[in-house]
């Protein structure tokens, strides 16, 4: 795997915690304007709406009735995937019931697949300065997942971010405050929830926190890969492509 320079990937220097970051009045105005612009993106110009002709279709793995799966461009690992709803909504708490059910089935399929390949899975989403939900899926070797939930909490705290550990039976729609931005993580180990973590965003937030955690763990659990620019990852087994293309929603449930 090719290691990348971490510093350039974030919108401000993460060498100190967010609580120590200060912005000038002009920087704050620019930040607020960018946030408003991103949230108001139309479907025609949205990078994640399939109606946009600029969507990179060579990265698509499966298209369902209400959502689709694609490789992440510039992912943390070669098999970093995204589940994206057809609906132009900013967060999973805004999904329709039909879209939510289909996405859960996709998650089941991916957890089962990666488990068979000796990987566990992290799912995360950032409901902040984003007009269209992107549910991130990062597979992690089972040999590297011991204590991963605690590691994420400790690392976030070192950056001035407080994550609340939710019950493994909790439902995000029922616990996330309405009209509040958040960062949400699900850790699945051996096909079972190992942790559900929620951070309510107040003020500024490092937009690449998901990438940041992978780079700055004291003992990194995954290595960064080369950018996915031209198509499918060579490490993705063809059985996953078949699973998602021919019969994507028929795998057994996990909890």
C-alpha positions in Angstrom: 0.0 0.0 0.0 1.1 3.5 -0.7 1.2 5.9 2.2 -0.2 9.4 1.6 0.6 12.8 3.1 -2.1 13.3 5.7 -1.8 17.0 6.3 -3.0 18.1 2.9 -6.3 16.3 3.1 -7.9 18.4 5.8 -9.4 21.8 5.6 -7.4 23.1 8.5 -4.3 21.9 10.4 -5.1 19.1 12.9 -1.8 19.4 14.8 -3.9 20.9 17.6 -7.4 20.2 18.8 -10.5 21.9 17.3 -10.9 23.7 20.6 -7.6 25.4 20.0 -8.4 26.4 16.4 -9.3 30.1 15.9 -10.7 31.8 12.9 -10.8 35.4 11.9 -14.1 37.1 11.2 -13.5 36.8 7.4 -12.7 33.1 7.7 -15.9 32.5 9.6 -17.9 34.3 7.0 -16.3 32.3 4.3 -16.9 29.1 6.2 -20.6 29.9 6.7 -21.1 30.8 3.1 -19.4 27.5 2.0 -21.7 25.5 4.4 -24.8 27.2 3.0 -23.7 26.6 -0.6 -23.0 22.9 0.0 -26.3 22.3 1.7 -28.2 24.0 -1.1 -26.7 22.0 -4.0 -29.3 21.0 -6.5 -29.8 17.4 -7.7 -28.6 18.3 -11.2 -25.2 19.5 -9.9 -24.9 17.0 -7.0 -21.9 14.7 -7.4 -23.9 11.8 -5.9 -27.2 12.0 -7.8 -27.2 9.5 -10.7 -29.1 12.1 -12.8 -25.9 14.1 -12.9 -24.0 13.2 -16.1 -20.7 13.9 -14.3 -21.2 10.9 -11.9 -18.3 8.5 -12.3 -20.2 5.4 -13.4 -17.0 3.3 -13.8 -16.8 3.1 -10.0 -20.4 1.8 -9.6 -20.8 -1.8 -8.2 -24.5 -2.1 -7.8 -27.7 -0.1 -8.4 -30.8 -1.0 -6.4 -34.3 0.5 -6.4 -33.5 3.2 -3.8 -29.7 3.3 -3.4 -26.5 2.3 -5.0 -23.0 1.1 -4.1 -19.8 2.6 -5.5 -16.1 2.5 -4.8 -14.9 5.6 -2.9 -12.6 7.7 -5.0 -9.4 8.3 -3.0 -10.5 5.8 -0.4 -8.8 4.9 2.9 -8.2 1.3 1.6 -8.7 -0.3 -1.8 -12.1 -1.7 -0.9 -13.5 1.5 0.7 -17.1 1.6 -0.5 -20.0 4.1 -0.3 -23.7 3.3 -0.1 -25.6 6.3 -1.5 -29.4 6.8 -1.6 -31.2 7.8 -4.7 -33.0 10.3 -2.6 -31.3 13.7 -2.4 -31.1 13.9 1.4 -28.2 14.9 3.7 -28.4 12.2 6.3 -29.7 8.7 7.1 -32.2 10.2 9.6 -33.9 11.8 6.5 -34.3 8.6 4.5 -37.6 7.2 3.5 -38.5 3.8 5.0 -38.0 2.0 1.7 -34.6 3.5 1.2 -33.6 2.8 4.8 -34.6 -0.9 4.4 -32.7 -1.4 1.2 -29.6 0.2 2.6 -29.7 -2.1 5.7 -29.9 -5.0 3.3 -26.9 -3.8 1.4 -25.0 -3.4 4.8 -26.0 -7.0 5.6 -24.6 -8.2 2.3 -21.3 -6.4 2.8 -20.8 -7.5 6.4 -21.3 -11.1 5.4 -19.0 -10.8 2.4 -16.2 -9.1 4.3 -16.5 -11.5 7.2 -15.9 -14.4 4.9 -12.7 -12.5 3.7 -11.5 -12.2 7.3 -12.4 -8.5 7.6 -14.6 -6.6 10.0 -16.4 -3.4 9.0 -16.7 0.3 10.0 -19.7 2.3 8.8 -19.7 6.0 9.2 -21.5 9.1 8.0 -21.0 12.8 8.4 -24.2 14.9 8.6 -22.5 18.2 8.2 -21.9 20.5 5.2 -23.1 17.8 2.8 -26.2 17.9 0.6 -26.3 14.1 -0.1 -25.8 11.2 2.3 -22.7 9.1 1.8 -22.6 6.0 4.0 -18.9 5.0 4.2 -17.9 1.4 4.4 -14.3 0.6 5.4 -13.2 -3.1 5.8 -10.5 -3.7 8.4 -8.5 -6.9 8.9 -9.9 -8.9 11.9 -6.4 -9.0 13.3 -6.5 -5.2 13.8 -10.0 -4.7 15.3 -9.3 -5.5 19.0 -10.3 -2.5 21.1 -11.1 -0.4 18.0 -14.2 1.3 19.5 -12.2 2.5 22.6 -9.4 3.7 20.3 -11.8 5.8 18.2 -13.2 7.4 21.4 -9.8 8.1 22.8 -8.4 9.6 19.6 -11.5 11.8 19.1 -11.1 13.1 22.7 -7.5 14.0 21.9 -8.9 16.2 19.1 -11.4 17.9 21.3 -14.3 15.8 20.0 -16.7 13.9 22.4 -18.4 10.8 21.1 -21.3 9.2 23.1 -21.3 5.4 23.0 -24.9 4.3 22.2 -26.6 1.1 23.1 -26.0 -1.6 20.4 -29.8 -1.8 20.1 -30.2 2.0 19.5 -31.7 3.4 16.3 -30.1 6.6 15.1 -33.4 8.2 14.0 -34.6 7.9 17.6 -31.5 9.3 19.3 -30.0 12.0 17.0 -31.5 15.4 17.8 -33.5 16.8 14.9 -31.9 19.7 13.0 -28.5 18.9 14.6 -25.4 18.0 12.6 -23.6 14.9 13.7 -20.9 12.3 12.9 -22.0 8.7 13.4 -19.9 5.5 13.5 -20.9 1.8 13.6 -18.2 -0.8 14.3 -19.1 -4.3 13.3 -16.9 -7.1 14.6 -17.6 -10.8 13.8 -20.9 -9.8 12.3 -22.0 -8.2 15.6 -22.2 -4.5 16.6 -19.1 -3.8 18.7 -19.9 -0.1 19.0 -22.2 2.7 18.0 -20.7 6.2 18.4 -22.4 9.6 18.0 -20.9 13.0 18.1 -23.2 16.0 17.9 -21.4 18.8 16.0 -21.4 22.2 17.5 -19.5 24.8 15.5 -16.5 23.7 13.4 -15.7 20.1 12.6 -12.8 18.5 10.7 -14.5 17.5 7.5 -12.1 14.6 7.0 -12.4 13.2 10.5 -13.0 9.7 9.1 -9.8 9.8 7.1 -8.0 11.5 10.1 -8.8 8.6 12.5 -7.3 6.1 10.1 -4.1 8.0 9.8 -3.5 9.1 13.4 -4.4 6.0 15.4 -1.4 5.1 17.7 -1.5 1.7 16.0 -3.1 2.2 12.6 -5.7 -0.4 11.9 -5.6 0.1 8.2 -3.2 1.4 5.5 -4.1 4.0 2.9 -4.3 2.8 -0.7 -3.8 4.4 -4.0 -6.7 6.5 -5.3 -9.5 4.6 -7.0 -9.6 6.6 -10.2 -10.2 4.2 -13.1 -12.5 1.4 -12.0 -12.8 -1.6 -9.7 -10.3 -2.4 -7.0 -8.1 -5.3 -8.0 -8.5 -6.8 -4.4 -12.3 -7.0 -4.6 -13.2 -10.6 -5.1 -15.5 -11.3 -8.1 -17.9 -13.0 -5.8 -18.8 -9.6 -4.2 -19.5 -8.2 -7.7 -21.7 -11.2 -8.4 -23.5 -10.9 -5.1 -24.3 -7.2 -5.5 -25.2 -7.4 -9.2 -27.2 -10.6 -9.4 -28.8 -10.9 -6.0 -27.8 -8.0 -3.9 -30.6 -8.1 -1.3 -31.0 -11.7 -0.3 -28.3 -12.3 2.3 -29.1 -13.1 5.9 -29.4 -10.5 8.6 -27.0 -9.8 11.4 -27.4 -7.8 14.6 
